[in-house]
Amino acid sequence: MSWTTMKLLPLVCLCLLTRSGTTFADEHGSGVVRVVVKEGSDAILPCSLSTKENAEEKLFDWKKDGGKEVFFYVGGFHYNNGRPGQDQQFKGRISHFQDELKYGNASIIIRKTKVTDSGDYTCDFPLLQPRQILKIQLVVELTFRDRSGEITGASPEPSVKILEQTNDGMLLLCEVLGAFPKPTVEWQDSAKKMVPAEEPQVSERGGSFYITLLTTVMKTDRYRCVATQEEISHQIYAETFVPFNEKLFEDTCSRGDVTGWFGGIVLGAVILAAVQALLVATKRITVRCNKGATEEREETWERDKMTLSRASEPV
């Protein structure tokens, strides 16, 4: 090691110690510690003496938003062993680390946090010289629970239905009932590719979102409706199998059959009324076939034949 390097070592060490002291002061002075927890879980709010000295006989006071009394301790006397004054919001829910006080640890635990517990907390040692005040920001994130009380995620499982078969394909319905925060909803095929859908219908009631999404598919596949909430990293889906029958979309009546029947009736007709009735019958048959309703078409066919028969009788 060169003489120049040895000469600079004390200066380097002094700089490092100074920097460490500044960082420590920032963390335990004007800095704010941020604690984020899920609703229903326990939150630990940290607070320790910068000197790490024994705090068993000292006084420290935890408050929320500048006024609510959270936890007060002085020489072993506190809110959990008879001292009055604790805010109703925190009664029976606050505990401290008694065995850690000898090391200057005045941290507390808030049991079964609620969204209303979110806010700014201070841990104050008012009698210390110099006085020490630590600031902690608590954020309690909202979650939802099912009837059993277990956390299930914000969005319930979507409801999916096959509504009807149209000339364009099979119409599918997806409903997301009561979700918060607002999810994005989409239809996907079995390859998890997005299926084009109509504009979602969204309504809000009581702070929860209700979403309806329609799509039309034209092939046999397994389709899923997916609800995604990026804010809380939550995704849930429901799926259904669509057996697509292309034959149901084919026109089951041929124009040649109708024309042949039309020609036979014209040749046997004896009055103009029969021809007019036949034209009405032909129109009705064509409409029924385009809808693919075979049974309804056959009933109309028989009814129209009777009409033609009566129209063909001599007046």
C-alpha positions as CSV (number, residue, x, y, z in Angstrom):
1,M,0.0,0.0,0.0
2,S,1.5,3.4,-1.0
3,W,2.1,6.2,1.4
4,T,-0.5,8.4,-0.3
5,T,-3.2,5.7,0.0
6,M,-2.4,5.3,3.7
7,K,-2.6,9.1,4.2
8,L,-6.1,9.2,2.6
9,L,-7.7,6.3,4.6
10,P,-8.6,8.3,7.7
11,L,-10.3,10.9,5.5
12,V,-12.3,8.2,3.6
13,C,-13.4,6.6,6.9
14,L,-14.5,10.0,8.3
15,C,-16.6,10.6,5.2
16,L,-18.3,7.2,5.4
17,L,-19.1,7.7,9.1
18,T,-20.6,11.1,8.4
19,R,-22.7,9.7,5.6
20,S,-24.0,6.8,7.8
21,G,-24.9,9.3,10.5
22,T,-26.9,11.4,8.0
23,T,-28.8,8.5,6.7
24,F,-29.6,7.3,10.2
25,A,-30.9,10.8,11.1
26,D,-33.1,10.9,7.9
27,E,-34.7,7.6,8.7
28,H,-35.5,8.4,12.3
29,G,-35.9,12.2,12.0
30,S,-38.0,13.9,9.3
31,G,-38.3,10.9,7.1
32,V,-41.6,9.0,6.8
33,V,-41.8,5.1,6.8
34,R,-44.6,3.7,4.6
35,V,-46.3,0.5,5.7
36,V,-48.7,-1.3,3.3
37,V,-50.9,-4.2,4.3
38,K,-54.1,-6.0,3.1
39,E,-57.3,-5.4,5.0
40,G,-57.8,-8.0,7.8
41,S,-54.0,-8.7,8.3
42,D,-51.9,-7.4,11.1
43,A,-49.7,-4.3,10.7
44,I,-46.4,-3.6,12.5
45,L,-45.6,0.1,12.9
46,P,-41.8,0.4,13.6
47,C,-40.4,2.7,16.2
48,S,-37.0,2.4,17.9
49,L,-34.8,4.8,19.9
50,S,-31.9,6.0,17.8
51,T,-29.6,5.3,20.8
52,K,-31.0,1.8,21.3
53,E,-31.1,2.5,25.0
54,N,-33.5,0.7,27.4
55,A,-37.1,2.2,27.0
56,E,-38.8,0.2,29.8
57,E,-38.9,3.2,32.1
58,K,-39.5,5.8,29.4
59,L,-42.6,7.5,28.0
60,F,-43.7,7.1,24.4
61,D,-47.0,8.0,22.8
62,W,-48.5,6.7,19.5
63,K,-51.1,8.9,17.8
64,K,-53.0,8.8,14.5
65,D,-53.6,11.8,12.3
66,G,-52.3,14.1,14.9
67,G,-54.9,13.5,17.6
68,K,-56.3,10.0,18.0
69,E,-54.7,8.1,20.9
70,V,-53.4,4.8,19.6
71,F,-51.0,3.6,22.4
72,F,-49.5,5.3,25.4
73,Y,-46.8,3.8,27.5
74,V,-45.0,5.2,30.6
75,G,-42.8,3.1,32.9
76,G,-44.8,-0.1,32.3
77,F,-48.3,1.5,32.5
78,H,-50.2,1.5,29.3
79,Y,-53.7,1.2,27.6
80,N,-53.7,-2.6,27.9
81,N,-53.3,-2.7,31.7
82,G,-55.6,-0.1,32.9
83,R,-54.6,3.3,31.7
84,P,-57.7,5.2,30.2
85,G,-57.8,7.5,27.2
86,Q,-57.3,5.2,24.2
87,D,-59.5,6.0,21.1
88,Q,-62.4,3.6,20.7
89,Q,-61.1,2.6,17.2
90,F,-58.1,0.9,18.6
91,K,-59.3,-0.7,21.9
92,G,-58.3,-4.3,22.1
93,R,-56.4,-4.2,18.9
94,I,-53.0,-2.8,19.8
95,S,-50.1,-4.6,21.4
96,H,-46.4,-3.8,21.8
97,F,-43.1,-5.8,22.2
98,Q,-42.6,-5.8,25.9
99,D,-39.4,-7.9,25.8
100,E,-37.9,-5.7,23.1
101,L,-38.3,-2.5,25.1
102,K,-34.9,-3.1,26.8
103,Y,-33.4,-2.6,23.3
104,G,-35.2,0.6,22.6
105,N,-37.9,-1.0,20.4
106,A,-41.2,0.8,20.9
107,S,-42.9,-0.7,17.8
108,I,-46.6,-1.6,18.0
109,I,-48.9,-4.1,16.2
110,I,-52.4,-3.2,14.9
111,R,-54.5,-6.4,14.8
112,K,-57.0,-7.1,12.0
113,T,-56.5,-3.9,10.2
114,K,-59.4,-2.0,8.6
115,V,-59.4,0.4,5.7
116,T,-60.2,3.2,8.2
117,D,-56.9,2.5,10.0
118,S,-55.1,4.0,7.0
119,G,-53.4,7.3,7.9
120,D,-50.4,9.1,9.4
121,Y,-49.0,7.8,12.7
122,T,-46.4,9.3,15.0
123,C,-44.3,7.6,17.7
124,D,-43.2,10.3,20.1
125,F,-40.7,10.3,22.9
126,P,-41.5,13.8,24.3
127,L,-39.2,13.6,27.4
128,L,-36.0,12.7,25.5
129,Q,-33.3,15.2,24.9
130,P,-33.4,15.8,22.0
131,R,-37.0,14.9,21.5
132,Q,-37.6,12.0,19.1
133,I,-40.6,11.7,16.8
134,L,-41.0,9.0,14.1
135,K,-43.6,9.3,11.4
136,I,-45.2,6.2,9.8
137,Q,-47.8,6.2,7.0
138,L,-50.1,3.2,7.1
139,V,-52.0,2.1,3.9
140,V,-54.6,-0.6,4.3
141,E,-55.6,-2.0,0.9
142,L,-59.3,-3.0,0.4
143,T,-60.1,-6.6,-0.1
144,F,-63.4,-8.5,-0.3
145,R,-64.6,-11.5,1.6
146,D,-67.1,-14.3,0.8
147,R,-69.9,-15.4,3.2
148,S,-67.5,-17.7,5.1
149,G,-65.3,-14.7,5.9
150,E,-62.3,-15.8,3.8
151,I,-60.7,-13.4,1.4
152,T,-61.7,-14.4,-2.2
153,G,-60.4,-11.5,-4.2
154,A,-62.3,-8.4,-5.4
155,S,-64.1,-9.8,-8.4
156,P,-66.4,-12.8,-8.1
157,E,-66.3,-15.5,-10.7
158,P,-68.0,-14.3,-13.9
159,S,-71.3,-15.9,-15.0
160,V,-71.3,-17.2,-18.6
161,K,-74.3,-18.3,-20.7
162,I,-75.1,-19.5,-24.2
163,L,-78.1,-17.3,-25.2
164,E,-79.1,-18.4,-28.7
165,Q,-78.1,-19.4,-32.1
166,T,-78.5,-16.7,-34.8
167,N,-77.7,-16.5,-38.5
168,D,-74.4,-14.9,-37.5
169,G,-73.3,-17.6,-35.0
170,M,-73.7,-18.5,-31.3
171,L,-74.5,-15.6,-29.0
172,L,-72.6,-15.8,-25.6
173,L,-73.2,-13.6,-22.5
174,C,-70.8,-12.8,-19.7
175,E,-71.8,-11.1,-16.5
176,V,-69.5,-9.8,-13.7
177,L,-71.6,-8.9,-10.7
178,G,-70.3,-6.6,-8.0
179,A,-66.5,-6.0,-8.5
180,F,-64.2,-3.4,-7.1
181,P,-61.9,-2.0,-8.3
182,K,-63.4,-1.9,-11.8
183,P,-62.1,-4.8,-13.8
184,T,-61.5,-5.1,-17.6
185,V,-63.6,-7.9,-19.0
186,E,-63.0,-9.8,-22.2
187,W,-63.8,-13.1,-24.1
188,Q,-61.0,-15.5,-25.0
189,D,-60.9,-18.7,-27.0
190,S,-59.1,-21.9,-25.9
191,A,-55.8,-20.5,-27.1
192,K,-56.3,-17.5,-24.8
193,K,-56.7,-15.2,-27.8
194,M,-59.2,-12.3,-27.4
195,V,-62.5,-12.8,-29.2
196,P,-64.1,-9.6,-30.6
197,A,-67.1,-8.6,-28.6
198,E,-69.7,-5.8,-28.3
199,E,-69.1,-2.7,-26.2
200,P,-69.4,-3.8,-22.5
201,Q,-72.3,-2.4,-20.5
202,V,-71.2,-1.0,-17.2
203,S,-73.1,0.2,-14.2
204,E,-72.1,1.1,-10.6
205,R,-74.1,0.4,-7.5
206,G,-72.9,0.9,-3.9
207,G,-69.2,1.3,-5.0
208,S,-69.2,-2.0,-6.9
209,F,-69.2,-2.4,-10.7
210,Y,-71.6,-4.6,-12.7
211,I,-70.5,-5.5,-16.2
212,T,-72.2,-7.3,-19.1
213,L,-70.3,-8.4,-22.3
214,L,-71.8,-10.1,-25.4
215,T,-70.0,-11.9,-28.2
216,T,-70.9,-14.0,-31.2
217,V,-68.7,-17.1,-32.1
218,M,-68.8,-19.2,-35.2
219,K,-66.8,-22.4,-34.4
220,T,-66.7,-25.2,-31.9
221,D,-64.4,-24.3,-29.1
222,R,-64.1,-23.7,-25.3
223,Y,-64.6,-20.0,-24.6
224,R,-63.8,-18.1,-21.4
225,C,-64.8,-14.8,-19.9
226,V,-61.9,-13.2,-18.1
227,A,-62.1,-10.4,-15.5
228,T,-58.8,-8.7,-14.7
229,Q,-58.1,-6.1,-11.9
230,E,-54.5,-4.9,-12.5
231,E,-54.6,-2.6,-9.4
232,I,-54.7,-5.6,-7.0
233,S,-53.1,-8.2,-9.4
234,H,-56.2,-10.2,-9.5
235,Q,-57.7,-12.2,-12.4
236,I,-60.6,-14.7,-12.5
237,Y,-62.5,-16.4,-15.3
238,A,-65.3,-18.8,-16.1
239,E,-65.6,-20.8,-19.3
240,T,-68.1,-22.8,-21.4
241,F,-68.0,-25.2,-24.3
242,V,-69.8,-24.3,-27.5
243,P,-70.7,-27.2,-29.9
244,F,-71.1,-25.5,-33.2
245,N,-73.5,-27.2,-35.7
246,E,-73.0,-25.6,-39.1
247,K,-76.0,-27.5,-40.6
248,L,-78.3,-25.5,-38.5
249,F,-77.2,-22.4,-40.4
250,E,-78.0,-23.9,-43.9
251,D,-81.2,-23.1,-45.6
252,T,-83.1,-26.4,-45.4
253,C,-85.5,-25.5,-48.2
254,S,-84.4,-25.4,-51.8
255,R,-85.9,-22.9,-54.3
256,G,-86.2,-25.8,-56.8
257,D,-88.6,-27.7,-54.5
258,V,-90.8,-24.7,-54.1
259,T,-90.8,-24.0,-57.8
260,G,-91.7,-27.6,-58.6
261,W,-94.7,-27.6,-56.2
262,F,-95.7,-24.2,-57.6
263,G,-95.7,-25.6,-61.2
264,G,-97.8,-28.6,-60.3
265,I,-100.4,-26.4,-58.6
266,V,-100.6,-24.0,-61.4
267,L,-101.2,-26.8,-63.9
268,G,-104.1,-28.1,-61.8
269,A,-105.6,-24.8,-60.8
270,V,-108.9,-23.8,-62.2
271,I,-109.3,-20.3,-60.8
272,L,-107.1,-17.3,-60.2
273,A,-107.7,-17.4,-56.4
274,A,-105.7,-20.6,-56.2
275,V,-102.6,-19.0,-57.8
276,Q,-102.9,-16.0,-55.4
277,A,-103.1,-18.2,-52.3
278,L,-100.1,-20.2,-53.6
279,L,-98.0,-17.1,-53.8
280,V,-98.8,-16.3,-50.1
281,A,-98.0,-19.9,-49.2
282,T,-94.6,-19.8,-51.0
283,K,-93.7,-16.6,-49.3
284,R,-94.5,-18.1,-45.9
285,I,-92.5,-21.3,-46.6
286,T,-89.4,-19.3,-47.6
287,V,-89.4,-17.2,-44.5
288,R,-89.8,-20.3,-42.2
289,C,-87.0,-22.1,-43.9
290,N,-84.6,-19.2,-43.7
291,K,-85.2,-19.2,-39.9
292,G,-84.4,-23.0,-39.8
293,A,-87.5,-23.8,-37.8
294,T,-88.5,-27.1,-39.5
295,E,-91.5,-28.0,-37.3
296,E,-93.0,-24.6,-37.6
297,R,-92.5,-24.7,-41.4
298,E,-94.3,-28.1,-41.7
299,E,-97.3,-26.8,-39.7
300,T,-97.5,-23.8,-42.1
301,W,-97.2,-26.1,-45.1
302,E,-100.1,-28.2,-44.0
303,R,-102.2,-25.1,-43.2
304,D,-101.5,-23.5,-46.5
305,K,-102.3,-26.7,-48.5
306,M,-105.7,-26.7,-46.9
307,T,-106.2,-23.0,-47.8
308,L,-105.2,-23.8,-51.4
309,S,-107.6,-26.8,-51.5
310,R,-110.5,-24.7,-50.4
311,A,-109.6,-22.0,-52.8
312,S,-109.6,-24.5,-55.7
313,E,-113.2,-25.6,-55.1
314,P,-115.8,-24.3,-57.6
315,V,-117.7,-21.3,-56.4
